[in-house]
Amino acid sequence: MNRNITTKPLTPEAFAPYGDVIDAKGAPDKIINQGKCGRYHDRASVDVTPETGGRVGVSVFHAELRDFPYALDLIERHPEGSQCFVPMSADPFLIIVSDGPDAKPHAFVSDGTQAINFHKGTWHGVLTPLSGNGMFAVIDRIGATPNLEEHWFETPWEVIEG
């Protein structure tokens, strides 16, 4: 099996099976704040499993910058909650998703103005900023029970820029 993955641009349609693309493209849904602010309303759903006592929290992640080719040796998922990454700079980042540990992953590159929200249980790569400061606001489940499953690939995938 070919172990190369070529990146694609991040679009809402291509990313839909794995989560939401959050952006401010098009006309705002509402004008608020005395007519001085456009609200792009309800762009993603935060989904946490209430039976485990978790809650929604906001954290800040500071990740090391990466580059191409990128060796993908780990994917992970969060079975008890969705996970939203909002870049704190207008810089692109790499998003990797998969239908499971035995499936070929897919790789997307944000355009620098997009955030993403992984659906609960979606297999994905780690936070991979390509430029900028590597800072992200992260909205996800906070709780006492484990919410992380990891899969390490015996042979890494090589992600190349498309």
Disulfide bonds with the S-S distance in Angstrom:
none
